[in-house]
Amino acid sequence: MTFDELMDFLKNRMRMSHIYQPLLIRSLVESGGMATIRQLAQCFVAQDESQIKYYERRIREMPVKVLKRHGVIEQQKELVSLNTGPLSFEQKTEIIMVCNQRMLEYMRKRGIAIWDYRLMETDPVPDSLRYQVLRDSGGRCCLCGATLYDRPLDVDHIIPRSRGGKNDIANLQVLCSKCNRSKRNLDATDFRGYGKFNADPACEFCSAEFRERAVERNESVFAVMDSHPVTAGHMLVVPFKHRPDYFSMTAMEKKQADELIMYLRNKTLREDPTVAGFNIGANCGRVAGQSVMHAHIHLIPRREGDTPNPKGGVRGAVPDKMAY
């Protein structure tokens, strides 16, 4: 094939159901015209934004927190650095060698599955069918309600392939990487439509655009800056699943909301020495002032002098009852 023929194919004759074809051609060109399947796979992973976001979150949630606690690293916003100071070439080499040894020992014990939950899928779902299943699910995990902004989404065989399940739309559902990894091929539960609170298409807080605003998150709740803050740093803690109010949240969601609120409180105090207190509260029902019918908890930093007489705090929900 000549250059002109290739350009004609790229511009006029290539029919696409995904980005795979142009990505492979581009990767080969960037590799000098030839590459192994493994090298190409590495190029695809580097282009997969869902994988990048997944590992960004994994890095923040586990190794960064643990290594900071042990004094190994420091973090300034998105920048992570070793606490060792300048290292010689010999020191760098020794550290890399020991890290490689520890990784190899672990992988020998646990196997390659520590990395790739996708290896469980041995018969890929065709792209056109995958698109249809993702579209019908609203781009959410049928079990936990996570979106691609939370973690990678898989098209799962309800009846596993190893148990005779087919690549048929009646046997396919969307599960996030965490739920799919937990399900594996041991279960044949149909989670489509599971839980009426997974998502509400009309709900502002269920939208992908709203979740993109998340500044912190854990497994079941996330935090955003309030669009109409009472004070600087006013945040909302919101469950991923559509819960009408605080009382409809599960015990796990409330527990993880408490954990996230504590984390945000400590982070705010570290970053803003003017903060001297907090208000925490949830409006439940329109008569109580709830304007978005999706559970959310307010975390409001307070500073000296931000109101003339703060006595009464949340009692101010009924203004003439604040003073007592």
C-alpha positions as CSV (number, residue, x, y, z in Angstrom):
1,M,0.0,0.0,0.0
2,T,1.4,3.4,-0.9
3,F,1.2,6.5,1.2
4,D,-1.5,8.0,-1.0
5,E,-3.6,4.8,-0.7
6,L,-3.2,4.7,3.1
7,M,-4.3,8.4,3.3
8,D,-7.3,7.6,1.1
9,F,-8.2,4.7,3.4
10,L,-7.9,6.9,6.5
11,K,-9.9,9.7,5.1
12,N,-12.5,8.0,3.0
13,R,-12.8,4.3,3.4
14,M,-12.2,3.5,7.0
15,R,-15.4,2.7,8.9
16,M,-15.1,3.1,12.6
17,S,-17.0,1.7,15.6
18,H,-14.2,2.7,18.0
19,I,-10.9,4.6,17.8
20,Y,-8.9,1.3,17.6
21,Q,-8.0,1.4,13.9
22,P,-6.5,4.9,13.7
23,L,-4.9,4.4,17.1
24,L,-3.1,1.3,15.9
25,I,-2.0,2.9,12.6
26,R,-0.7,6.0,14.5
27,S,1.1,3.8,17.0
28,L,2.8,1.9,14.3
29,V,3.9,5.1,12.6
30,E,5.3,6.4,15.9
31,S,7.1,3.1,16.4
32,G,8.9,3.4,13.0
33,G,6.4,1.2,11.2
34,M,6.7,-2.0,13.3
35,A,5.8,-3.0,16.8
36,T,4.9,-6.1,18.8
37,I,1.3,-6.7,20.0
38,R,2.5,-5.9,23.6
39,Q,4.0,-2.6,22.5
40,L,0.8,-1.7,20.7
41,A,-1.2,-2.7,23.8
42,Q,0.9,-0.3,25.9
43,C,0.1,2.5,23.4
44,F,-3.6,1.7,23.7
45,V,-3.5,1.8,27.5
46,A,-1.7,5.2,27.4
47,Q,-4.6,6.5,25.3
48,D,-7.4,5.0,27.5
49,E,-8.6,8.0,29.6
50,S,-10.8,5.8,31.8
51,Q,-7.8,3.7,32.8
52,I,-5.8,6.9,33.5
53,K,-8.6,8.3,35.7
54,Y,-8.9,4.9,37.4
55,Y,-5.3,4.8,38.3
56,E,-5.2,8.4,39.3
57,R,-7.8,7.6,41.9
58,R,-6.1,4.4,43.0
59,I,-2.8,6.2,43.5
60,R,-4.5,9.0,45.6
61,E,-6.5,6.5,47.7
62,M,-3.8,4.0,48.6
63,P,-0.1,4.3,47.9
64,V,0.1,8.1,48.3
65,K,-1.8,8.1,51.6
66,V,0.2,5.2,53.0
67,L,3.6,6.5,52.0
68,K,2.8,10.0,53.3
69,R,1.9,8.5,56.6
70,H,5.3,6.8,56.7
71,G,7.1,10.0,55.7
72,V,8.4,8.5,52.5
73,I,6.8,11.1,50.2
74,E,5.3,14.6,50.2
75,Q,2.4,15.9,48.2
76,Q,1.7,19.4,47.0
77,K,-1.6,19.3,45.2
78,E,-0.9,17.1,42.1
79,L,2.9,17.0,42.6
80,V,4.3,14.0,44.5
81,S,7.9,13.9,45.6
82,L,10.3,11.6,47.6
83,N,11.4,12.9,51.0
84,T,15.0,11.7,50.5
85,G,16.4,14.8,48.9
86,P,18.9,14.4,46.0
87,L,20.1,10.8,45.3
88,S,23.2,9.6,43.6
89,F,23.1,7.4,40.5
90,E,24.1,4.4,42.6
91,Q,21.4,5.1,45.2
92,K,18.8,5.4,42.5
93,T,19.9,2.2,41.0
94,E,19.7,0.4,44.3
95,I,16.3,1.7,45.1
96,I,14.9,0.7,41.7
97,M,16.5,-2.8,42.1
98,V,14.9,-3.3,45.5
99,C,11.5,-2.0,44.3
100,N,11.6,-4.5,41.3
101,Q,12.5,-7.3,43.7
102,R,9.6,-6.6,46.0
103,M,7.2,-6.3,43.0
104,L,8.4,-9.6,41.6
105,E,8.0,-11.4,44.9
106,Y,4.4,-10.1,45.2
107,M,3.5,-11.0,41.7
108,R,4.9,-14.5,42.0
109,K,2.6,-15.0,45.0
110,R,-0.5,-13.4,43.6
111,G,-0.2,-13.7,39.8
112,I,-0.9,-11.3,37.0
113,A,-4.5,-10.9,38.1
114,I,-3.4,-8.2,40.6
115,W,-3.3,-5.8,37.6
116,D,-5.9,-6.7,35.1
117,Y,-9.5,-7.5,36.0
118,R,-10.2,-7.4,32.2
119,L,-8.3,-10.8,31.8
120,M,-11.5,-12.4,33.1
121,E,-13.2,-11.6,29.8
122,T,-12.1,-14.2,27.2
123,D,-14.7,-13.5,24.6
124,P,-15.0,-9.8,24.0
125,V,-18.4,-8.2,23.3
126,P,-18.6,-6.7,19.8
127,D,-18.2,-2.9,19.9
128,S,-21.6,-2.2,18.4
129,L,-23.3,-4.4,21.0
130,R,-21.1,-2.9,23.8
131,Y,-22.3,0.6,22.7
132,Q,-25.9,-0.4,22.8
133,V,-25.6,-1.9,26.3
134,L,-23.8,1.1,27.7
135,R,-26.4,3.4,26.1
136,D,-29.3,1.5,27.6
137,S,-27.7,1.6,31.0
138,G,-27.2,5.4,30.9
139,G,-23.5,4.9,31.2
140,R,-23.8,3.6,34.8
141,C,-22.9,0.5,36.7
142,C,-26.2,-1.4,37.2
143,L,-25.2,-2.4,40.7
144,C,-23.6,0.6,42.4
145,G,-24.4,3.4,40.0
146,A,-20.8,4.5,39.3
147,T,-20.1,6.2,35.9
148,L,-17.0,6.2,33.8
149,Y,-15.9,9.3,35.7
150,D,-15.7,7.1,38.8
151,R,-14.0,4.0,37.5
152,P,-13.9,1.9,34.2
153,L,-17.1,0.4,33.1
154,D,-17.3,-3.2,31.8
155,V,-20.0,-5.0,29.8
156,D,-20.6,-8.1,31.9
157,H,-22.1,-11.4,30.9
158,I,-24.9,-12.0,33.4
159,I,-24.6,-15.8,32.9
160,P,-20.8,-16.0,32.6
161,R,-19.2,-17.3,29.4
162,S,-17.6,-20.1,31.4
163,R,-21.2,-21.3,32.3
164,G,-22.6,-21.1,28.8
165,G,-23.6,-17.4,28.7
166,K,-23.9,-15.9,25.3
167,N,-22.9,-12.6,23.6
168,D,-26.5,-11.6,23.4
169,I,-28.0,-8.3,24.6
170,A,-30.4,-10.2,26.9
171,N,-27.3,-11.6,28.7
172,L,-25.4,-8.3,29.1
173,Q,-25.3,-5.7,31.7
174,V,-23.0,-2.8,32.7
175,L,-20.9,-3.3,35.8
176,C,-18.0,-1.0,37.0
177,S,-14.6,-2.6,37.3
178,K,-15.0,-3.0,41.1
179,C,-18.4,-4.7,40.9
180,N,-17.4,-6.9,38.0
181,R,-14.2,-8.0,39.7
182,S,-16.2,-8.9,42.8
183,K,-18.8,-10.8,40.8
184,R,-16.2,-12.7,38.6
185,N,-17.7,-15.8,37.1
186,L,-19.3,-17.1,40.3
187,D,-22.7,-15.4,40.1
188,A,-25.5,-15.0,37.5
189,T,-27.5,-12.2,39.1
190,D,-29.2,-9.8,36.7
191,F,-28.6,-6.3,38.2
192,R,-30.3,-4.3,35.5
193,G,-32.9,-2.1,37.2
194,Y,-31.4,-3.1,40.5
195,G,-32.3,-0.5,43.1
196,K,-34.7,2.3,42.1
197,F,-32.2,4.8,43.4
198,N,-29.3,4.1,41.1
199,A,-29.9,7.2,39.0
200,D,-32.6,9.7,38.1
201,P,-32.1,11.2,34.6
202,A,-33.9,14.4,35.7
203,C,-31.7,14.9,38.7
204,E,-28.9,17.5,38.6
205,F,-26.8,15.7,41.1
206,C,-27.0,12.4,39.1
207,S,-25.6,14.1,35.9
208,A,-22.1,13.3,34.6
209,E,-21.4,17.1,34.5
210,F,-22.1,17.5,38.2
211,R,-19.9,14.5,39.1
212,E,-17.1,16.0,37.1
213,R,-16.9,18.7,39.7
214,A,-15.9,16.3,42.4
215,V,-13.0,17.5,44.4
216,E,-12.8,14.4,46.7
217,R,-14.5,11.0,46.7
218,N,-14.6,7.5,48.2
219,E,-16.5,4.4,47.3
220,S,-20.1,5.6,47.8
221,V,-20.0,9.4,48.2
222,F,-18.2,12.4,46.7
223,A,-17.6,16.1,47.5
224,V,-18.2,19.2,45.4
225,M,-17.9,22.9,46.1
226,D,-21.3,24.4,46.7
227,S,-22.5,26.5,43.7
228,H,-23.9,29.2,46.1
229,P,-21.5,29.0,49.1
230,V,-22.5,30.4,52.5
231,T,-18.8,30.9,53.2
232,A,-15.5,30.3,51.3
233,G,-14.9,26.6,51.2
234,H,-18.6,25.5,51.6
235,M,-18.8,21.9,50.3
236,L,-21.5,19.3,49.7
237,V,-21.0,15.6,50.3
238,V,-23.3,13.6,47.9
239,P,-24.0,9.9,47.5
240,F,-23.3,8.5,44.0
241,K,-26.6,6.6,44.1
242,H,-29.8,8.7,43.8
243,R,-31.1,9.0,47.4
244,P,-34.0,11.4,47.9
245,D,-32.6,12.7,51.3
246,Y,-30.3,11.9,54.1
247,F,-32.7,9.4,55.7
248,S,-32.7,7.2,52.6
249,M,-28.9,6.8,52.6
250,T,-27.6,3.4,53.6
251,A,-25.6,2.8,56.7
252,M,-22.4,2.4,54.6
253,E,-23.1,5.6,52.7
254,K,-23.5,7.5,56.0
255,K,-20.3,5.9,57.4
256,Q,-18.3,6.9,54.3
257,A,-19.9,10.3,54.3
258,D,-18.7,10.8,57.9
259,E,-15.2,9.7,56.8
260,L,-15.1,12.1,53.9
261,I,-16.4,14.9,56.0
262,M,-13.7,14.3,58.6
263,Y,-11.0,14.2,55.8
264,L,-12.4,17.5,54.3
265,R,-12.5,19.1,57.7
266,N,-8.8,18.2,58.4
267,K,-7.8,19.3,54.9
268,T,-9.6,22.7,55.3
269,L,-7.9,23.4,58.7
270,R,-4.5,22.6,57.2
271,E,-5.0,24.8,54.2
272,D,-6.9,27.7,55.8
273,P,-5.8,28.8,59.3
274,T,-8.6,31.4,59.4
275,V,-11.2,28.6,59.8
276,A,-12.3,28.2,63.4
277,G,-15.4,26.1,63.3
278,F,-17.9,24.3,61.0
279,N,-21.6,23.8,60.4
280,I,-22.7,20.4,59.2
281,G,-26.2,19.8,58.1
282,A,-28.7,18.2,55.7
283,N,-32.0,19.6,54.5
284,C,-34.6,16.8,54.2
285,G,-37.8,17.8,52.3
286,R,-38.9,21.0,50.7
287,V,-40.5,22.3,53.9
288,A,-37.0,22.0,55.5
289,G,-35.4,23.9,52.6
290,Q,-34.2,21.1,50.4
291,S,-34.1,22.4,46.8
292,V,-32.4,19.4,45.0
293,M,-34.1,16.1,45.8
294,H,-30.9,14.1,46.0
295,A,-29.3,13.7,49.4
296,H,-26.5,16.0,50.2
297,I,-24.7,17.1,53.4
298,H,-23.4,20.6,53.8
299,L,-20.0,21.2,55.3
300,I,-19.6,25.0,56.0
301,P,-16.3,26.4,57.3
302,R,-16.8,29.2,59.8
303,R,-14.5,32.1,60.7
304,E,-14.4,34.7,63.4
305,G,-16.7,37.6,62.5
306,D,-18.4,36.0,59.5
307,T,-21.7,36.7,61.3
308,P,-22.3,39.2,64.1
309,N,-23.8,36.7,66.5
310,P,-23.2,33.0,65.7
311,K,-24.9,31.7,68.8
312,G,-27.6,29.2,67.8
313,G,-25.9,27.9,64.7
314,V,-28.1,25.5,62.7
315,R,-31.1,26.7,64.8
316,G,-31.0,29.5,62.3
317,A,-32.9,27.2,59.9
318,V,-35.9,28.8,61.7
319,P,-34.6,32.4,62.0
320,D,-36.6,33.6,65.0
321,K,-35.6,30.5,67.0
322,M,-31.8,31.1,66.5
323,A,-31.4,33.2,69.6
324,Y,-32.1,31.5,72.9
